[in-house]
Amino acid sequence: MIATHKIEAIHFNKDFIMLTIDGNELTIPLDKLSAKLQAATDVERAMYRISPSGYGIHWPLIDEDLSINGILRDFAK
């Protein structure tokens, strides 16, 4: 399987997710990205899986999936 993106870091603060994807740092307001992540606890946010090819991120405790291509399309500068 060919990797599509390299997800290097995922961090949260109360209202934002900070991602490093393919060497680019993004800070995205959770209210613009995902109501489930915005309402999630710190434990629920910390429990994620990155797809082996780097196409997405899955949070099993809240059943949320985000597409990296969608994030980059909507939030990369």
Secondary structure, DSSP 4 states (H G I P E B T S, - for coil): ------EEEEEE-SSEEEEEETTEEEEEEHHHH-HHHHH--HHHHH--EE-TTSSEEEETTTTEEEEHHHHHHHH--
